[in-house]
């Protein structure tokens, strides 16, 4: 959950949320039966390339964050929650119970691209306390690593997995939790959530819509992961959920070289990093320091309980570390931590809720509320959205796909991170921003109508996404040329503008931190 690599939205359930709740959860409006779309001749191919502010809500109102209570009805303690509720542990995703089919048979689904955050995990080691009061065991799962000859097959290999242990002959104490886990790793609960995510997507796109085949076909569906192994852990379970016959079978996962990976993203973009650093985590901008100063007493309390050094910069430049530590415990039904020297001096639920409110506030500020969130996200995630644009064009018969060997693919699935999702939401200028929780999902559905006009539907957690940008608005049967024109204007066809954006100090807006 690092700002350089990481972030949310919500879902429609059987009973739709009220407008007020939607404003607080960050999800778009619920899907309704789609009516006739405008003629493709009416597409706006010159959408303004400027930032529009999100709709104000409790999430990004500092007085509510500091003085409020609870966490807006969000769930932080279980993978099980109503389908229409923001659930940090297992975010709402497209599923047969809440999915709304297009009710006009003249629309034909031509292409689907899915991107979502990995599912729940142990915290990063850097986010654990100097000494943890209890162990964290992961002996109920195996993280498999190995290799085998392919193309052609050769000698067989064993299915090998890591088994974490400590040695009585090693006098050093591991960082953070003792036990048998890696920090991070997808937990047994996260693996099960990943499997169910796959089951639900297959139920919609195969059983309900007949769009992808009942049996796995590598010429139709493809899966992509980042260089962080937790995304591969998720993909292995998700694929078996979609296609049970793939259990224990060899299945390829697309991955780009670490130095240029666009999905995570991991490519170097010094301008974006500097821009984020000028107004967000680590900056001295007054707008950023306001919430840190207002929550100084909470920092003092948690530092005393945890043993974290009050001068540890990485713990105090944002609420990311405490957020990850506390939310990971609660998602796995573990107790909130206590002072090592006094087991009765523990973090309270009210204090944890305040940490969660502060974290949600930070992600909204970094990825939507600041007018610099758009240029920072465009530069740091522009290559992936350029790949998305090329995949959409290919599905319309305009050139090859972004993967040279994947010209027959009509369902692409990307397993990514909160930073991936947050940057994408920033570029689409989502109306209500939240921190994308575990499994948070965006889906692009491309439809054809009238023998050549193409329209796009974008789902955020299974609901129609709503953008603050007036040319995008409610992303429900938007002429695809409108989105392509917007993305091309920002990043260039094939991401051609991104190298320049990452090397040339540019600032599209006047304002604090913009040089």
N, C-alpha and C positions, 0 to 999 in steps of 0.2 A: 504494500500500500504506500509506495513512494510516489511523491508528486511527479517525479521524472518518468514514472512508468504506470501510474494508476489513474477511475470513478463513476448517478442512478435514475429511475422513473417508475410508474406503477400500473396497476392492472384493473381491468374491468372484470367483475365477477358476475355471478348470476343476477345479483342485485347491484345495480351500478351505484358508484359513489356520488354523493352530492357534489356540486361545483366547489363548495367550500373545502370539503375533504380532499378533492383532487388538487386544489391549490396548495394544500399542505403536503400532500404526498409527492407531488412532482410529476405525476403521470398525466398523460393526455386525456382527452375526453373519450368515453367508451365508444366502441365501434357501433355504427348503426347500419342498417341495410343500405348499400350504396345505390344512389340514384344515378340517372344519366349524367355522364361526365361531359365537360365542354368539348367542343371540337378541337382536334389536335392543332388546327390552324390558329387557335387562340393561345397557344403556349407563349409564355413570357420567357424569351431566351436571353434577356438582358437584365436579369434581376440585380438590384443594387448590391454591391459588394461591401456593405457596411454593417456594423453591429447594431442590433436592436435590443433594448433591455428586456429581461424576463419580467413576468408578472410578479409583483411583490406578494410575499406570503410570510407566514410565521418562520419558515425555514431560514430566510435571509433578513429577518428583522432582529437586530442585535438586542434590543430591549427585551424581546420575548425570549431570546436565547439565554440571556443572563438571568432574567427575573422569572422565567416561566417554570413550569413543572412538567414531568412526564416527557414524552418524545412524540407528540402529535398522533398518537395511536399507532405508531410504527412498532413492529415486532423485532425483538433482539434476542429472544431466548429459545427459539425452536424453529425447525424447518417446517413445521406444520402450522398453517395459519389460513384464514379465509383467503380465497383466491383473489379478492379485490383489495388486499392489504399490502402495504409496503412491508416486506419482511427481509431485514438485512441478512438473515441466515440463509434464505432461499427465496430469492425475488420471484414475483409472478412472471410467468412466461406463457407463450402461446400453448394452448391446450384445448382439447375438444369440448370442454364444458363452457368455455368463454369465447371461443372463436366464432366470429360472425362471417359467414360466407357472403360473397358478392351475389346479390339476388337477381342480377341481370345476366342472362345466359349468353349475351352477345360479347361479354368480356371473357377472354381466354387467358388463363395463367400461363406465362411463358418462362419465367425465371424467378428463382428465390435465392436470396443471399442472407444468411444468418450470421450475426456476430453476438457473442455474449461473454460475460466474465466467467472465469472458472468458478467452481462451487466451493463450499466452505472448507477451511483448512486450519492448521495450527498457525499461530502467529509467527511472523518473521523473528529470527533470533535477536535482531537488533531492537525489537520491541518487547522483549522479555525483561523482567526486573533483574537487578544484579544477583539476587538470591530469591528463588521462588519457594513458596511455603509447601507446595505439594508437587508430586510428579505428574507427568502426562504420558500415558501409555498408548501405544499404537500397535500392540501385538495382535489385534484383530484384523490386520490387513497386511499385504505385502506390496512393496514398491519394486516392480520388476525392471531389471536392467540386464542387457545382454546383447548379443548379436548373432546372426546366422547367415550363411551364404545364400544369395539370391541370384537369379538371372545368369546362370542356372543355379538351382538348388545343389547343395553339396552335402558335406557332413552335417548331421543333426546337432542341435545345441540344446542344453538344458534350460529350463525356465528358471532363471535365477533372480532372487529378490534380496533386498537389503534387510538385515536383521541388526538393529542398533543395540549396542551393549556398552557397558563401561567395565574397565578392568581394575581389579584390586591392585595391580602393579603400576597403574597410571595414577600418580598423585594429583593430577590436575582435575579441577572441577569443571564440568561443561557449563557453557554459558546458558543462563536461564533455567528452564525446566529440566529436571532429571527425568528418566524414563526411557521409552523405546521409540520416540518419534523423531523425525526430522523437523526442523523449523526454518521454512514451512514445508508442509506436505498436505495433500488432500486427505482428510480423515475418512474413516469408515462411513460416517454420516454424509460427508461430501461426495463420496463415491456413489452412495445410494441415491442421493439427490441428482447426480449426473445421469445415472441410469434412468431415473424417472423422467428427466428432461428429454432424453432420447425417446422414451416410450410415448410421451405426449406429442412431440413433433411428428413422429411417424403416424400417430393416430390422426393428426390433422392433414398432413400433406400426402399421405398414402391412403389411409382408410377413408377419410372424409372427402378428399378432393381428387384422389386418384392421380396425383401429379407425379409422385415418385413411385417406383415399382415396389411391390411387396417384398421382393428379395433384393439384396444388395447388388448393385451394378456399378462398378468403378468408372464406367463410361457416362454415368448419369449423376452420381453424387460424389463429392470430394470433401475432405476435411483438412483443415489447416490449423497449426498450433504455433506458439512462439518458442523461443529458445529456453524459456523457463519451464522446467520439467513438470510443474504442476498442471500446465495446460494439457500435456500428454496424458497425465493420470486421469484427468476428466474425460478426454476424448475416448480413451479405451473403454470406459464404462458407458458413455453416451452412445457410442456406436453399437455396442451390444444391446443397449436398450432399444435402439431403432431397428436393429437387425440381429435378433437372437442367434441366427446361424453363424454370425461372425465371432461368437464367443470362442476364444482360444485359436482364432484364425489370423493369418497374416493380413494386415490392413494398412495401407500406406497413409501417412500423415504428411501433408505438405509443410515445408518449413523453409524460410529464407535464411541465408547466412546471418549470423548474429550481428555483424557490424552494420548491416543494411536492412534489418528486419523492420518492415513497415507496420506489421500488425501489433507489435508490443506497445509502442514503437521503440526501437533500439538504435536507429541511425542517428548520427551526430547532427545536431542542429543548435549551434552555439547561440544564434540569435534568439530562438525560442526559449532556450534555457535562461538566457540573460533577461528576457522579457518577463517570464514567470517570476524570476528572482527579483525583479524590480518592483513588483507590486504584491507578490504572494508570499509563500513560505520562505522565511529567511530574510525578507526585506525589512527595511526600516520605514517603509511608507506608513504615514499616520493611519490611513484607512485599514491597513492590515494590523497594525499594532493595537488598534482600538479594542478588538475582542480579546487579545492576549492580556492587555492591561486590565480589562474588566474582569478577567477570570484568574487574576493573580492569586487570590486566596485559595481557589480550588487547586491550582498548581502546588501551593505550599502544603496543603493537606495531603495530596497524593504523593508528593515527593517524600514527605515524612513517613507515610505508610509503606511505600515501596522500596525505599532506600536509594532511589534515583538521585544523583547529585543535582542540586538546584542549579548548578552552573553547566550542566550538560546541554550544550547548544541544540543537539539534534532532538532532544526531548521537549525543548521549550520554544522552538521556532514555529511550531504548529501543534495541534492536538492529535496528529496522526498516530504517534506511538502509543499513547494511552488509549486511544480509540481502538486500535488493533488488539492490544492486550486484553482489554475488558470485554470487547464484543466477542472475541474468539472464545473466551471462557464461557460466556452466557450461551452462545450458540451450541455449545457442547455440554450444557447442563452442569457446568463446573461452578464452584462457589467464587464469589468475588473475593479478592485477596485481602489478607490481614497483615498487620505489622509482624515481622518475624519475632520481635521481642515481646509482643503483647497480642495474643491471639484474639482478644476481645476488641481490639482497635482495627476495624475493618472498613473497607470501602462500602458505602451505603448505596442502595439502588438509586436514591435521589442524586448522589454524586455521579454515578455512572450515567444516568440520564442526561445530566448537564454536559458530560464529556461527549455524549452522542449528539446533543443539540449543537455543540460547538463544532464537531466534525462535519455535520451536515452544512452548517453555516459556511465553513471554510471551503468546501467543495463548490457550493453555489457561488461564492465570491470569486474563487480562482477560475472557474470554468464558464460562468455566465454573468455575474453581476458587474465585474470589471469590464470596461469597454476594450481592454487589451486582451481579453480572453479569446477573441476571434483571431487576431493575427498570430497570437502565440500558438493556438491550436491548429490553425491552417498550416503553419510552417512545420510543426512537429508531427502532424498526422495527415498532411496533404498527400503523401504518396499512397497511403491505403485508400483514401477516398478517390484518388485518380484510378486506382485499380478497380474499385467498385464501379466507377463510371465506364471503364473499358469493358467490364463484364456485362453491364447493361447494354452497351452498344453492340457487343458481340451477339447477345440474345436477340437483338433486333436486326441481325444480319449485317452489321457494320464493322467489319474487321475481325481480327482474332481476339480471343479472351486474354486476360492478364497472365494466364498460365499457358505456355506454348503447347503443352500436351493435353490441354483440357477443353478443346473446342466443342466437345459434345456434352459438357457438363451443364445441367440446368438447375442443380441444387448445390450451393456452396455453403460450407459451415466453418466458421472461424471461432476458435476458443481463445479468448484474450484476457485482458486485465481491466481493472477499474479505470486506469489511466487511458486505456484504449477507448473504452465506452464514453468516458467523460469528454475526451477531445472530440469524438464524433458528435456527441450531443451539443458541444459548444459550436461546432461548425454548422450543424443544422439549426442552431439557435432555439433549442427547446424552450417552451414557454415557462415551465416550472422545473427548476433543476434540483436534484437531490444527489446524494452520494450513491452511485450504483452499487448495490449490495451483491452478495454472492449469487451468481447465475444471471445477473441482470442482462436483458436481451433486447436487441434491435433486429427487426426483420424487414427486408426490402422485397416487396412482391411486384413483379412487372407483369402487366396485363396488356393484351392486344385487343383492339376493337376496330370494327369497320375495315378489316383487311389492311391495316397499316398504321393506324394511330395507336400509340403506346402510352399507357398510364401507369403511375406508380402509387402503391399504397405502402406506407411505412408504419410498422407496429412497434410500440415501445411497451414491453411487458405484456403484449397481447392486445393492447389498445391502440387506436389510431393516435399517432404522434401529432402534437400541435406545436407549431413553430411561431416565435414572435416575429419572424420575418414576414412582411405582408405578401411577398410573392410566393412564399411556401405555405403559410397558414396551416390549415388542417390538411395533413398529408394523406388525403383520401382520394385516389384517382386523380392525382396531379399529373398534367401532361409531362411526360418524362423529360421533354426538351427543357422545361423550366428548371428542373434540378440539374440537368447536365450543363446548362448554360451558367448556372450559379457556381457549380463546382469547377468548371473549366475556367471561369473568370478568376476564381480564387487560386487554383493550383496549376492550371494549364493542362492541356490534353497530355496524358502520359506523365503527369506530375512535372512537366517541363519547367514550371516556375519555382519548384521547391528548392533546388540547389541555390538559386539566387536569393530566395527568401531566407535561407539558413545561413548565408554568408554575408549578405548585405544588411547592415543595420538600417532597418526601416521601421517607421512607426506611422500607422494610418490615422492615429488619433492624438489630439492634444490631451494632456492630463497627467496626473501624478504618476511618476515612475517611467514616463515615456520620454526617451532621449532622442 
